[in-house]
Amino acid sequence: MCLAIPGKVIETYDENGIKMGKIEYSGTISTACLEYLPEIEVGQYTLVHAGFALSVLDEEEAQKSLDAWKELGEALDEIEDKS
């Protein structure tokens, strides 16, 4: 099973005729193929799997997911602190 964290498109560019982008995940930037989402624009959020952006998320949906990941991380930290 794969879990995806929303990332924000901060740049798009063409690489050998393929639409590519730089995606920011909480301060980390990676590269993804945007060819499956020709309509995606800088500032929008996406879910990436295996280097391919697969869906566009609106900002509210992305924020809900990011909040859930933050809560999960905090819960895991609490469990580790008690160990």
mmCIF file of the N, C-alpha and C atoms, coordinates in Angstrom:
data_MODEL
# 
_entry.id   MODEL 
# 
loop_
_atom_site.group_PDB 
_atom_site.id 
_atom_site.type_symbol 
_atom_site.label_atom_id 
_atom_site.label_alt_id 
_atom_site.label_comp_id 
_atom_site.label_asym_id 
_atom_site.label_entity_id 
_atom_site.label_seq_id 
_atom_site.pdbx_PDB_ins_code 
_atom_site.Cartn_x 
_atom_site.Cartn_y 
_atom_site.Cartn_z 
_atom_site.occupancy 
_atom_site.B_iso_or_equiv 
_atom_site.pdbx_formal_charge 
_atom_site.auth_seq_id 
_atom_site.auth_comp_id 
_atom_site.auth_asym_id 
_atom_site.auth_atom_id 
_atom_site.pdbx_PDB_model_num 
ATOM 1   N N  . MET A 1 1  ? 0.837  -1.170 0.000   1.00 0.00 ? 1  MET A N  1 
ATOM 2   C CA . MET A 1 1  ? 0.000  0.000  0.000   1.00 0.00 ? 1  MET A CA 1 
ATOM 3   C C  . MET A 1 1  ? 0.886  1.238  0.000   1.00 0.00 ? 1  MET A C  1 
ATOM 4   N N  . CYS A 1 2  ? 0.511  2.224  -0.777  1.00 0.00 ? 2  CYS A N  1 
ATOM 5   C CA . CYS A 1 2  ? 1.264  3.473  -0.842  1.00 0.00 ? 2  CYS A CA 1 
ATOM 6   C C  . CYS A 1 2  ? 0.401  4.599  -0.279  1.00 0.00 ? 2  CYS A C  1 
ATOM 7   N N  . LEU A 1 3  ? 1.038  5.465  0.457   1.00 0.00 ? 3  LEU A N  1 
ATOM 8   C CA . LEU A 1 3  ? 0.368  6.638  0.993   1.00 0.00 ? 3  LEU A CA 1 
ATOM 9   C C  . LEU A 1 3  ? 1.004  7.864  0.368   1.00 0.00 ? 3  LEU A C  1 
ATOM 10  N N  . ALA A 1 4  ? 0.188  8.802  -0.033  1.00 0.00 ? 4  ALA A N  1 
ATOM 11  C CA . ALA A 1 4  ? 0.714  9.991  -0.697  1.00 0.00 ? 4  ALA A CA 1 
ATOM 12  C C  . ALA A 1 4  ? 0.456  11.227 0.152   1.00 0.00 ? 4  ALA A C  1 
ATOM 13  N N  . ILE A 1 5  ? 1.431  12.101 0.160   1.00 0.00 ? 5  ILE A N  1 
ATOM 14  C CA . ILE A 1 5  ? 1.325  13.384 0.844   1.00 0.00 ? 5  ILE A CA 1 
ATOM 15  C C  . ILE A 1 5  ? 1.172  14.455 -0.230  1.00 0.00 ? 5  ILE A C  1 
ATOM 16  N N  . PRO A 1 6  ? 0.228  15.371 -0.065  1.00 0.00 ? 6  PRO A N  1 
ATOM 17  C CA . PRO A 1 6  ? 0.076  16.423 -1.061  1.00 0.00 ? 6  PRO A CA 1 
ATOM 18  C C  . PRO A 1 6  ? 1.329  17.284 -1.157  1.00 0.00 ? 6  PRO A C  1 
ATOM 19  N N  . GLY A 1 7  ? 1.656  17.658 -2.368  1.00 0.00 ? 7  GLY A N  1 
ATOM 20  C CA . GLY A 1 7  ? 2.762  18.568 -2.611  1.00 0.00 ? 7  GLY A CA 1 
ATOM 21  C C  . GLY A 1 7  ? 2.287  19.729 -3.462  1.00 0.00 ? 7  GLY A C  1 
ATOM 22  N N  . LYS A 1 8  ? 2.928  20.870 -3.287  1.00 0.00 ? 8  LYS A N  1 
ATOM 23  C CA . LYS A 1 8  ? 2.557  22.077 -4.034  1.00 0.00 ? 8  LYS A CA 1 
ATOM 24  C C  . LYS A 1 8  ? 3.492  22.251 -5.218  1.00 0.00 ? 8  LYS A C  1 
ATOM 25  N N  . VAL A 1 9  ? 2.914  22.467 -6.387  1.00 0.00 ? 9  VAL A N  1 
ATOM 26  C CA . VAL A 1 9  ? 3.701  22.705 -7.592  1.00 0.00 ? 9  VAL A CA 1 
ATOM 27  C C  . VAL A 1 9  ? 4.303  24.101 -7.490  1.00 0.00 ? 9  VAL A C  1 
ATOM 28  N N  . ILE A 1 10 ? 5.636  24.165 -7.514  1.00 0.00 ? 10 ILE A N  1 
ATOM 29  C CA . ILE A 1 10 ? 6.297  25.468 -7.402  1.00 0.00 ? 10 ILE A CA 1 
ATOM 30  C C  . ILE A 1 10 ? 6.949  25.902 -8.711  1.00 0.00 ? 10 ILE A C  1 
ATOM 31  N N  . GLU A 1 11 ? 7.047  24.978 -9.664  1.00 0.00 ? 11 GLU A N  1 
ATOM 32  C CA . GLU A 1 11 ? 7.638  25.312 -10.963 1.00 0.00 ? 11 GLU A CA 1 
ATOM 33  C C  . GLU A 1 11 ? 7.228  24.242 -11.965 1.00 0.00 ? 11 GLU A C  1 
ATOM 34  N N  . THR A 1 12 ? 6.967  24.657 -13.191 1.00 0.00 ? 12 THR A N  1 
ATOM 35  C CA . THR A 1 12 ? 6.758  23.702 -14.276 1.00 0.00 ? 12 THR A CA 1 
ATOM 36  C C  . THR A 1 12 ? 7.760  24.019 -15.381 1.00 0.00 ? 12 THR A C  1 
ATOM 37  N N  . TYR A 1 13 ? 8.153  22.991 -16.109 1.00 0.00 ? 13 TYR A N  1 
ATOM 38  C CA . TYR A 1 13 ? 9.104  23.178 -17.207 1.00 0.00 ? 13 TYR A CA 1 
ATOM 39  C C  . TYR A 1 13 ? 9.004  22.002 -18.163 1.00 0.00 ? 13 TYR A C  1 
ATOM 40  N N  . ASP A 1 14 ? 9.559  22.182 -19.334 1.00 0.00 ? 14 ASP A N  1 
ATOM 41  C CA . ASP A 1 14 ? 9.575  21.147 -20.358 1.00 0.00 ? 14 ASP A CA 1 
ATOM 42  C C  . ASP A 1 14 ? 10.934 20.460 -20.360 1.00 0.00 ? 14 ASP A C  1 
ATOM 43  N N  . GLU A 1 15 ? 10.925 19.140 -20.343 1.00 0.00 ? 15 GLU A N  1 
ATOM 44  C CA . GLU A 1 15 ? 12.172 18.376 -20.414 1.00 0.00 ? 15 GLU A CA 1 
ATOM 45  C C  . GLU A 1 15 ? 12.022 17.342 -21.530 1.00 0.00 ? 15 GLU A C  1 
ATOM 46  N N  . ASN A 1 16 ? 12.686 17.598 -22.639 1.00 0.00 ? 16 ASN A N  1 
ATOM 47  C CA . ASN A 1 16 ? 12.614 16.699 -23.804 1.00 0.00 ? 16 ASN A CA 1 
ATOM 48  C C  . ASN A 1 16 ? 11.177 16.473 -24.261 1.00 0.00 ? 16 ASN A C  1 
ATOM 49  N N  . GLY A 1 17 ? 10.369 17.522 -24.251 1.00 0.00 ? 17 GLY A N  1 
ATOM 50  C CA . GLY A 1 17 ? 8.989  17.444 -24.708 1.00 0.00 ? 17 GLY A CA 1 
ATOM 51  C C  . GLY A 1 17 ? 8.009  16.900 -23.684 1.00 0.00 ? 17 GLY A C  1 
ATOM 52  N N  . ILE A 1 18 ? 8.446  16.709 -22.451 1.00 0.00 ? 18 ILE A N  1 
ATOM 53  C CA . ILE A 1 18 ? 7.592  16.178 -21.393 1.00 0.00 ? 18 ILE A CA 1 
ATOM 54  C C  . ILE A 1 18 ? 7.401  17.256 -20.329 1.00 0.00 ? 18 ILE A C  1 
ATOM 55  N N  . LYS A 1 19 ? 6.148  17.458 -19.904 1.00 0.00 ? 19 LYS A N  1 
ATOM 56  C CA . LYS A 1 19 ? 5.861  18.452 -18.862 1.00 0.00 ? 19 LYS A CA 1 
ATOM 57  C C  . LYS A 1 19 ? 6.332  17.906 -17.522 1.00 0.00 ? 19 LYS A C  1 
ATOM 58  N N  . MET A 1 20 ? 7.207  18.646 -16.874 1.00 0.00 ? 20 MET A N  1 
ATOM 59  C CA . MET A 1 20 ? 7.775  18.267 -15.580 1.00 0.00 ? 20 MET A CA 1 
ATOM 60  C C  . MET A 1 20 ? 7.510  19.385 -14.583 1.00 0.00 ? 20 MET A C  1 
ATOM 61  N N  . GLY A 1 21 ? 7.709  19.080 -13.306 1.00 0.00 ? 21 GLY A N  1 
ATOM 62  C CA . GLY A 1 21 ? 7.524  20.108 -12.300 1.00 0.00 ? 21 GLY A CA 1 
ATOM 63  C C  . GLY A 1 21 ? 8.344  19.846 -11.066 1.00 0.00 ? 21 GLY A C  1 
ATOM 64  N N  . LYS A 1 22 ? 8.568  20.913 -10.319 1.00 0.00 ? 22 LYS A N  1 
ATOM 65  C CA . LYS A 1 22 ? 9.182  20.814 -8.998  1.00 0.00 ? 22 LYS A CA 1 
ATOM 66  C C  . LYS A 1 22 ? 8.042  20.908 -7.995  1.00 0.00 ? 22 LYS A C  1 
ATOM 67  N N  . ILE A 1 23 ? 8.022  19.917 -7.077  1.00 0.00 ? 23 ILE A N  1 
ATOM 68  C CA . ILE A 1 23 ? 6.948  19.799 -6.102  1.00 0.00 ? 23 ILE A CA 1 
ATOM 69  C C  . ILE A 1 23 ? 7.541  19.975 -4.712  1.00 0.00 ? 23 ILE A C  1 
ATOM 70  N N  . GLU A 1 24 ? 6.912  20.824 -3.888  1.00 0.00 ? 24 GLU A N  1 
ATOM 71  C CA . GLU A 1 24 ? 7.400  21.099 -2.533  1.00 0.00 ? 24 GLU A CA 1 
ATOM 72  C C  . GLU A 1 24 ? 6.517  20.363 -1.523  1.00 0.00 ? 24 GLU A C  1 
ATOM 73  N N  . TYR A 1 25 ? 7.180  19.559 -0.679  1.00 0.00 ? 25 TYR A N  1 
ATOM 74  C CA . TYR A 1 25 ? 6.519  18.807 0.388   1.00 0.00 ? 25 TYR A CA 1 
ATOM 75  C C  . TYR A 1 25 ? 7.096  19.275 1.715   1.00 0.00 ? 25 TYR A C  1 
ATOM 76  N N  . SER A 1 26 ? 6.426  20.150 2.394   1.00 0.00 ? 26 SER A N  1 
ATOM 77  C CA . SER A 1 26 ? 6.862  20.623 3.716   1.00 0.00 ? 26 SER A CA 1 
ATOM 78  C C  . SER A 1 26 ? 8.341  20.977 3.761   1.00 0.00 ? 26 SER A C  1 
ATOM 79  N N  . GLY A 1 27 ? 8.803  21.714 2.791   1.00 0.00 ? 27 GLY A N  1 
ATOM 80  C CA . GLY A 1 27 ? 10.193 22.165 2.762   1.00 0.00 ? 27 GLY A CA 1 
ATOM 81  C C  . GLY A 1 27 ? 11.126 21.326 1.913   1.00 0.00 ? 27 GLY A C  1 
ATOM 82  N N  . THR A 1 28 ? 10.702 20.147 1.515   1.00 0.00 ? 28 THR A N  1 
ATOM 83  C CA . THR A 1 28 ? 11.508 19.289 0.650   1.00 0.00 ? 28 THR A CA 1 
ATOM 84  C C  . THR A 1 28 ? 11.000 19.437 -0.778  1.00 0.00 ? 28 THR A C  1 
ATOM 85  N N  . ILE A 1 29 ? 11.919 19.570 -1.722  1.00 0.00 ? 29 ILE A N  1 
ATOM 86  C CA . ILE A 1 29 ? 11.533 19.748 -3.120  1.00 0.00 ? 29 ILE A CA 1 
ATOM 87  C C  . ILE A 1 29 ? 11.993 18.536 -3.919  1.00 0.00 ? 29 ILE A C  1 
ATOM 88  N N  . SER A 1 30 ? 11.071 18.009 -4.739  1.00 0.00 ? 30 SER A N  1 
ATOM 89  C CA . SER A 1 30 ? 11.429 16.909 -5.627  1.00 0.00 ? 30 SER A CA 1 
ATOM 90  C C  . SER A 1 30 ? 10.846 17.179 -7.007  1.00 0.00 ? 30 SER A C  1 
ATOM 91  N N  . THR A 1 31 ? 11.233 16.362 -7.949  1.00 0.00 ? 31 THR A N  1 
ATOM 92  C CA . THR A 1 31 ? 10.799 16.504 -9.330  1.00 0.00 ? 31 THR A CA 1 
ATOM 93  C C  . THR A 1 31 ? 9.772  15.430 -9.657  1.00 0.00 ? 31 THR A C  1 
ATOM 94  N N  . ALA A 1 32 ? 8.764  15.793 -10.447 1.00 0.00 ? 32 ALA A N  1 
ATOM 95  C CA . ALA A 1 32 ? 7.744  14.830 -10.856 1.00 0.00 ? 32 ALA A CA 1 
ATOM 96  C C  . ALA A 1 32 ? 7.336  15.103 -12.302 1.00 0.00 ? 32 ALA A C  1 
ATOM 97  N N  . CYS A 1 33 ? 6.913  14.052 -12.957 1.00 0.00 ? 33 CYS A N  1 
ATOM 98  C CA . CYS A 1 33 ? 6.354  14.170 -14.297 1.00 0.00 ? 33 CYS A CA 1 
ATOM 99  C C  . CYS A 1 33 ? 4.917  14.660 -14.173 1.00 0.00 ? 33 CYS A C  1 
ATOM 100 N N  . LEU A 1 34 ? 4.572  15.700 -14.911 1.00 0.00 ? 34 LEU A N  1 
ATOM 101 C CA . LEU A 1 34 ? 3.228  16.280 -14.880 1.00 0.00 ? 34 LEU A CA 1 
ATOM 102 C C  . LEU A 1 34 ? 2.440  15.953 -16.144 1.00 0.00 ? 34 LEU A C  1 
ATOM 103 N N  . GLU A 1 35 ? 2.951  15.084 -16.952 1.00 0.00 ? 35 GLU A N  1 
ATOM 104 C CA . GLU A 1 35 ? 2.357  14.787 -18.251 1.00 0.00 ? 35 GLU A CA 1 
ATOM 105 C C  . GLU A 1 35 ? 0.918  14.272 -18.140 1.00 0.00 ? 35 GLU A C  1 
ATOM 106 N N  . TYR A 1 36 ? 0.574  13.557 -17.070 1.00 0.00 ? 36 TYR A N  1 
ATOM 107 C CA . TYR A 1 36 ? -0.794 13.061 -16.885 1.00 0.00 ? 36 TYR A CA 1 
ATOM 108 C C  . TYR A 1 36 ? -1.757 14.160 -16.477 1.00 0.00 ? 36 TYR A C  1 
ATOM 109 N N  . LEU A 1 37 ? -1.224 15.316 -16.072 1.00 0.00 ? 37 LEU A N  1 
ATOM 110 C CA . LEU A 1 37 ? -2.044 16.441 -15.615 1.00 0.00 ? 37 LEU A CA 1 
ATOM 111 C C  . LEU A 1 37 ? -1.687 17.702 -16.395 1.00 0.00 ? 37 LEU A C  1 
ATOM 112 N N  . PRO A 1 38 ? -1.970 17.736 -17.685 1.00 0.00 ? 38 PRO A N  1 
ATOM 113 C CA . PRO A 1 38 ? -1.554 18.899 -18.480 1.00 0.00 ? 38 PRO A CA 1 
ATOM 114 C C  . PRO A 1 38 ? -2.157 20.213 -17.995 1.00 0.00 ? 38 PRO A C  1 
ATOM 115 N N  . GLU A 1 39 ? -3.269 20.147 -17.244 1.00 0.00 ? 39 GLU A N  1 
ATOM 116 C CA . GLU A 1 39 ? -3.942 21.356 -16.778 1.00 0.00 ? 39 GLU A CA 1 
ATOM 117 C C  . GLU A 1 39 ? -3.358 21.922 -15.485 1.00 0.00 ? 39 GLU A C  1 
ATOM 118 N N  . ILE A 1 40 ? -2.485 21.185 -14.813 1.00 0.00 ? 40 ILE A N  1 
ATOM 119 C CA . ILE A 1 40 ? -1.965 21.624 -13.517 1.00 0.00 ? 40 ILE A CA 1 
ATOM 120 C C  . ILE A 1 40 ? -1.098 22.868 -13.678 1.00 0.00 ? 40 ILE A C  1 
ATOM 121 N N  . GLU A 1 41 ? -1.199 23.760 -12.696 1.00 0.00 ? 41 GLU A N  1 
ATOM 122 C CA . GLU A 1 41 ? -0.468 25.028 -12.741 1.00 0.00 ? 41 GLU A CA 1 
ATOM 123 C C  . GLU A 1 41 ? 0.312  25.236 -11.449 1.00 0.00 ? 41 GLU A C  1 
ATOM 124 N N  . VAL A 1 42 ? 1.292  26.119 -11.523 1.00 0.00 ? 42 VAL A N  1 
ATOM 125 C CA . VAL A 1 42 ? 2.063  26.506 -10.334 1.00 0.00 ? 42 VAL A CA 1 
ATOM 126 C C  . VAL A 1 42 ? 1.082  27.009 -9.279  1.00 0.00 ? 42 VAL A C  1 
ATOM 127 N N  . GLY A 1 43 ? 1.294  26.559 -8.035  1.00 0.00 ? 43 GLY A N  1 
ATOM 128 C CA . GLY A 1 43 ? 0.441  26.951 -6.924  1.00 0.00 ? 43 GLY A CA 1 
ATOM 129 C C  . GLY A 1 43 ? -0.609 25.918 -6.575  1.00 0.00 ? 43 GLY A C  1 
ATOM 130 N N  . GLN A 1 44 ? -0.864 24.970 -7.470  1.00 0.00 ? 44 GLN A N  1 
ATOM 131 C CA . GLN A 1 44 ? -1.826 23.918 -7.180  1.00 0.00 ? 44 GLN A CA 1 
ATOM 132 C C  . GLN A 1 44 ? -1.143 22.762 -6.454  1.00 0.00 ? 44 GLN A C  1 
ATOM 133 N N  . TYR A 1 45 ? -1.957 21.928 -5.812  1.00 0.00 ? 45 TYR A N  1 
ATOM 134 C CA . TYR A 1 45 ? -1.457 20.766 -5.086  1.00 0.00 ? 45 TYR A CA 1 
ATOM 135 C C  . TYR A 1 45 ? -1.718 19.503 -5.889  1.00 0.00 ? 45 TYR A C  1 
ATOM 136 N N  . THR A 1 46 ? -0.847 18.524 -5.701  1.00 0.00 ? 46 THR A N  1 
ATOM 137 C CA . THR A 1 46 ? -0.974 17.255 -6.404  1.00 0.00 ? 46 THR A CA 1 
ATOM 138 C C  . THR A 1 46 ? -0.531 16.104 -5.515  1.00 0.00 ? 46 THR A C  1 
ATOM 139 N N  . LEU A 1 47 ? -0.961 14.908 -5.885  1.00 0.00 ? 47 LEU A N  1 
ATOM 140 C CA . LEU A 1 47 ? -0.465 13.686 -5.270  1.00 0.00 ? 47 LEU A CA 1 
ATOM 141 C C  . LEU A 1 47 ? 0.431  13.010 -6.291  1.00 0.00 ? 47 LEU A C  1 
ATOM 142 N N  . VAL A 1 48 ? 1.617  12.590 -5.856  1.00 0.00 ? 48 VAL A N  1 
ATOM 143 C CA . VAL A 1 48 ? 2.609  11.989 -6.744  1.00 0.00 ? 48 VAL A CA 1 
ATOM 144 C C  . VAL A 1 48 ? 2.864  10.557 -6.309  1.00 0.00 ? 48 VAL A C  1 
ATOM 145 N N  . HIS A 1 49 ? 2.910  9.658  -7.269  1.00 0.00 ? 49 HIS A N  1 
ATOM 146 C CA . HIS A 1 49 ? 3.278  8.262  -7.007  1.00 0.00 ? 49 HIS A CA 1 
ATOM 147 C C  . HIS A 1 49 ? 4.321  7.848  -8.028  1.00 0.00 ? 49 HIS A C  1 
ATOM 148 N N  . ALA A 1 50 ? 5.428  7.315  -7.534  1.00 0.00 ? 50 ALA A N  1 
ATOM 149 C CA . ALA A 1 50 ? 6.514  6.813  -8.387  1.00 0.00 ? 50 ALA A CA 1 
ATOM 150 C C  . ALA A 1 50 ? 6.989  7.856  -9.391  1.00 0.00 ? 50 ALA A C  1 
ATOM 151 N N  . GLY A 1 51 ? 6.991  9.124  -8.960  1.00 0.00 ? 51 GLY A N  1 
ATOM 152 C CA . GLY A 1 51 ? 7.505  10.196 -9.807  1.00 0.00 ? 51 GLY A CA 1 
ATOM 153 C C  . GLY A 1 51 ? 6.512  10.783 -10.793 1.00 0.00 ? 51 GLY A C  1 
ATOM 154 N N  . PHE A 1 52 ? 5.242  10.346 -10.733 1.00 0.00 ? 52 PHE A N  1 
ATOM 155 C CA . PHE A 1 52 ? 4.215  10.853 -11.637 1.00 0.00 ? 52 PHE A CA 1 
ATOM 156 C C  . PHE A 1 52 ? 3.097  11.512 -10.835 1.00 0.00 ? 52 PHE A C  1 
ATOM 157 N N  . ALA A 1 53 ? 2.781  12.762 -11.178 1.00 0.00 ? 53 ALA A N  1 
ATOM 158 C CA . ALA A 1 53 ? 1.649  13.455 -10.560 1.00 0.00 ? 53 ALA A CA 1 
ATOM 159 C C  . ALA A 1 53 ? 0.375  12.835 -11.115 1.00 0.00 ? 53 ALA A C  1 
ATOM 160 N N  . LEU A 1 54 ? -0.511 12.380 -10.212 1.00 0.00 ? 54 LEU A N  1 
ATOM 161 C CA . LEU A 1 54 ? -1.683 11.631 -10.651 1.00 0.00 ? 54 LEU A CA 1 
ATOM 162 C C  . LEU A 1 54 ? -3.016 12.340 -10.443 1.00 0.00 ? 54 LEU A C  1 
ATOM 163 N N  . SER A 1 55 ? -3.050 13.336 -9.553  1.00 0.00 ? 55 SER A N  1 
ATOM 164 C CA . SER A 1 55 ? -4.308 14.051 -9.343  1.00 0.00 ? 55 SER A CA 1 
ATOM 165 C C  . SER A 1 55 ? -4.030 15.458 -8.841  1.00 0.00 ? 55 SER A C  1 
ATOM 166 N N  . VAL A 1 56 ? -4.975 16.346 -9.137  1.00 0.00 ? 56 VAL A N  1 
ATOM 167 C CA . VAL A 1 56 ? -4.904 17.726 -8.668  1.00 0.00 ? 56 VAL A CA 1 
ATOM 168 C C  . VAL A 1 56 ? -5.832 17.845 -7.468  1.00 0.00 ? 56 VAL A C  1 
ATOM 169 N N  . LEU A 1 57 ? -5.342 18.473 -6.406  1.00 0.00 ? 57 LEU A N  1 
ATOM 170 C CA . LEU A 1 57 ? -6.146 18.707 -5.210  1.00 0.00 ? 57 LEU A CA 1 
ATOM 171 C C  . LEU A 1 57 ? -6.376 20.198 -5.041  1.00 0.00 ? 57 LEU A C  1 
ATOM 172 N N  . ASP A 1 58 ? -7.574 20.555 -4.556  1.00 0.00 ? 58 ASP A N  1 
ATOM 173 C CA . ASP A 1 58 ? -7.736 21.968 -4.228  1.00 0.00 ? 58 ASP A CA 1 
ATOM 174 C C  . ASP A 1 58 ? -7.046 22.220 -2.895  1.00 0.00 ? 58 ASP A C  1 
ATOM 175 N N  . GLU A 1 59 ? -6.807 23.469 -2.583  1.00 0.00 ? 59 GLU A N  1 
ATOM 176 C CA . GLU A 1 59 ? -6.025 23.815 -1.396  1.00 0.00 ? 59 GLU A CA 1 
ATOM 177 C C  . GLU A 1 59 ? -6.674 23.321 -0.106  1.00 0.00 ? 59 GLU A C  1 
ATOM 178 N N  . GLU A 1 60 ? -8.007 23.383 -0.020  1.00 0.00 ? 60 GLU A N  1 
ATOM 179 C CA . GLU A 1 60 ? -8.713 22.930 1.185   1.00 0.00 ? 60 GLU A CA 1 
ATOM 180 C C  . GLU A 1 60 ? -8.516 21.421 1.392   1.00 0.00 ? 60 GLU A C  1 
ATOM 181 N N  . GLU A 1 61 ? -8.661 20.656 0.323   1.00 0.00 ? 61 GLU A N  1 
ATOM 182 C CA . GLU A 1 61 ? -8.478 19.205 0.402   1.00 0.00 ? 61 GLU A CA 1 
ATOM 183 C C  . GLU A 1 61 ? -7.039 18.860 0.786   1.00 0.00 ? 61 GLU A C  1 
ATOM 184 N N  . ALA A 1 62 ? -6.086 19.569 0.185   1.00 0.00 ? 62 ALA A N  1 
ATOM 185 C CA . ALA A 1 62 ? -4.672 19.340 0.502   1.00 0.00 ? 62 ALA A CA 1 
ATOM 186 C C  . ALA A 1 62 ? -4.397 19.659 1.970   1.00 0.00 ? 62 ALA A C  1 
ATOM 187 N N  . GLN A 1 63 ? -4.962 20.757 2.474   1.00 0.00 ? 63 GLN A N  1 
ATOM 188 C CA . GLN A 1 63 ? -4.723 21.151 3.859   1.00 0.00 ? 63 GLN A CA 1 
ATOM 189 C C  . GLN A 1 63 ? -5.295 20.139 4.836   1.00 0.00 ? 63 GLN A C  1 
ATOM 190 N N  . LYS A 1 64 ? -6.461 19.588 4.533   1.00 0.00 ? 64 LYS A N  1 
ATOM 191 C CA . LYS A 1 64 ? -7.046 18.556 5.388   1.00 0.00 ? 64 LYS A CA 1 
ATOM 192 C C  . LYS A 1 64 ? -6.117 17.349 5.482   1.00 0.00 ? 64 LYS A C  1 
ATOM 193 N N  . SER A 1 65 ? -5.566 16.951 4.351   1.00 0.00 ? 65 SER A N  1 
ATOM 194 C CA . SER A 1 65 ? -4.647 15.811 4.333   1.00 0.00 ? 65 SER A CA 1 
ATOM 195 C C  . SER A 1 65 ? -3.366 16.133 5.099   1.00 0.00 ? 65 SER A C  1 
ATOM 196 N N  . LEU A 1 66 ? -2.823 17.323 4.901   1.00 0.00 ? 66 LEU A N  1 
ATOM 197 C CA . LEU A 1 66 ? -1.607 17.720 5.614   1.00 0.00 ? 66 LEU A CA 1 
ATOM 198 C C  . LEU A 1 66 ? -1.849 17.778 7.123   1.00 0.00 ? 66 LEU A C  1 
ATOM 199 N N  . ASP A 1 67 ? -3.023 18.264 7.529   1.00 0.00 ? 67 ASP A N  1 
ATOM 200 C CA . ASP A 1 67 ? -3.362 18.304 8.958   1.00 0.00 ? 67 ASP A CA 1 
ATOM 201 C C  . ASP A 1 67 ? -3.437 16.890 9.534   1.00 0.00 ? 67 ASP A C  1 
ATOM 202 N N  . ALA A 1 68 ? -4.016 15.967 8.780   1.00 0.00 ? 68 ALA A N  1 
ATOM 203 C CA . ALA A 1 68 ? -4.109 14.578 9.247   1.00 0.00 ? 68 ALA A CA 1 
ATOM 204 C C  . ALA A 1 68 ? -2.723 13.965 9.398   1.00 0.00 ? 68 ALA A C  1 
ATOM 205 N N  . TRP A 1 69 ? -1.816 14.235 8.452   1.00 0.00 ? 69 TRP A N  1 
ATOM 206 C CA . TRP A 1 69 ? -0.436 13.730 8.555   1.00 0.00 ? 69 TRP A CA 1 
ATOM 207 C C  . TRP A 1 69 ? 0.258  14.321 9.778   1.00 0.00 ? 69 TRP A C  1 
ATOM 208 N N  . LYS A 1 70 ? 0.008  15.605 10.046  1.00 0.00 ? 70 LYS A N  1 
ATOM 209 C CA . LYS A 1 70 ? 0.624  16.253 11.202  1.00 0.00 ? 70 LYS A CA 1 
ATOM 210 C C  . LYS A 1 70 ? 0.133  15.594 12.499  1.00 0.00 ? 70 LYS A C  1 
ATOM 211 N N  . GLU A 1 71 ? -1.173 15.348 12.586  1.00 0.00 ? 71 GLU A N  1 
ATOM 212 C CA . GLU A 1 71 ? -1.736 14.688 13.770  1.00 0.00 ? 71 GLU A CA 1 
ATOM 213 C C  . GLU A 1 71 ? -1.141 13.295 13.950  1.00 0.00 ? 71 GLU A C  1 
ATOM 214 N N  . LEU A 1 72 ? -0.995 12.565 12.865  1.00 0.00 ? 72 LEU A N  1 
ATOM 215 C CA . LEU A 1 72 ? -0.409 11.227 12.933  1.00 0.00 ? 72 LEU A CA 1 
ATOM 216 C C  . LEU A 1 72 ? 1.023  11.296 13.453  1.00 0.00 ? 72 LEU A C  1 
ATOM 217 N N  . GLY A 1 73 ? 1.791  12.234 12.938  1.00 0.00 ? 73 GLY A N  1 
ATOM 218 C CA . GLY A 1 73 ? 3.167  12.406 13.393  1.00 0.00 ? 73 GLY A CA 1 
ATOM 219 C C  . GLY A 1 73 ? 3.249  12.740 14.868  1.00 0.00 ? 73 GLY A C  1 
ATOM 220 N N  . GLU A 1 74 ? 2.363  13.611 15.334  1.00 0.00 ? 74 GLU A N  1 
ATOM 221 C CA . GLU A 1 74 ? 2.340  13.972 16.748  1.00 0.00 ? 74 GLU A CA 1 
ATOM 222 C C  . GLU A 1 74 ? 1.965  12.767 17.615  1.00 0.00 ? 74 GLU A C  1 
ATOM 223 N N  . ALA A 1 75 ? 1.002  11.974 17.161  1.00 0.00 ? 75 ALA A N  1 
ATOM 224 C CA . ALA A 1 75 ? 0.599  10.783 17.910  1.00 0.00 ? 75 ALA A CA 1 
ATOM 225 C C  . ALA A 1 75 ? 1.748  9.782  17.988  1.00 0.00 ? 75 ALA A C  1 
ATOM 226 N N  . LEU A 1 76 ? 2.471  9.612  16.902  1.00 0.00 ? 76 LEU A N  1 
ATOM 227 C CA . LEU A 1 76 ? 3.620  8.700  16.901  1.00 0.00 ? 76 LEU A CA 1 
ATOM 228 C C  . LEU A 1 76 ? 4.719  9.203  17.834  1.00 0.00 ? 76 LEU A C  1 
ATOM 229 N N  . ASP A 1 77 ? 4.928  10.521 17.843  1.00 0.00 ? 77 ASP A N  1 
ATOM 230 C CA . ASP A 1 77 ? 5.928  11.100 18.759  1.00 0.00 ? 77 ASP A CA 1 
ATOM 231 C C  . ASP A 1 77 ? 5.558  10.815 20.208  1.00 0.00 ? 77 ASP A C  1 
ATOM 232 N N  . GLU A 1 78 ? 4.264  10.946 20.538  1.00 0.00 ? 78 GLU A N  1 
ATOM 233 C CA . GLU A 1 78 ? 3.808  10.673 21.902  1.00 0.00 ? 78 GLU A CA 1 
ATOM 234 C C  . GLU A 1 78 ? 4.059  9.217  22.291  1.00 0.00 ? 78 GLU A C  1 
ATOM 235 N N  . ILE A 1 79 ? 3.780  8.311  21.368  1.00 0.00 ? 79 ILE A N  1 
ATOM 236 C CA . ILE A 1 79 ? 3.994  6.883  21.627  1.00 0.00 ? 79 ILE A CA 1 
ATOM 237 C C  . ILE A 1 79 ? 5.481  6.618  21.869  1.00 0.00 ? 79 ILE A C  1 
ATOM 238 N N  . GLU A 1 80 ? 6.327  7.214  21.039  1.00 0.00 ? 80 GLU A N  1 
ATOM 239 C CA . GLU A 1 80 ? 7.787  7.022  21.203  1.00 0.00 ? 80 GLU A CA 1 
ATOM 240 C C  . GLU A 1 80 ? 8.266  7.593  22.525  1.00 0.00 ? 80 GLU A C  1 
ATOM 241 N N  . ASP A 1 81 ? 7.711  8.732  22.928  1.00 0.00 ? 81 ASP A N  1 
ATOM 242 C CA . ASP A 1 81 ? 8.118  9.360  24.195  1.00 0.00 ? 81 ASP A CA 1 
ATOM 243 C C  . ASP A 1 81 ? 7.767  8.485  25.395  1.00 0.00 ? 81 ASP A C  1 
ATOM 244 N N  . LYS A 1 82 ? 6.676  7.733  25.286  1.00 0.00 ? 82 LYS A N  1 
ATOM 245 C CA . LYS A 1 82 ? 6.242  6.875  26.380  1.00 0.00 ? 82 LYS A CA 1 
ATOM 246 C C  . LYS A 1 82 ? 7.019  5.561  26.436  1.00 0.00 ? 82 LYS A C  1 
ATOM 247 N N  . SER A 1 83 ? 7.708  5.243  25.358  1.00 0.00 ? 83 SER A N  1 
ATOM 248 C CA . SER A 1 83 ? 8.461  3.969  25.307  1.00 0.00 ? 83 SER A CA 1 
ATOM 249 C C  . SER A 1 83 ? 9.747  4.046  26.081  1.00 0.00 ? 83 SER A C  1 
# 
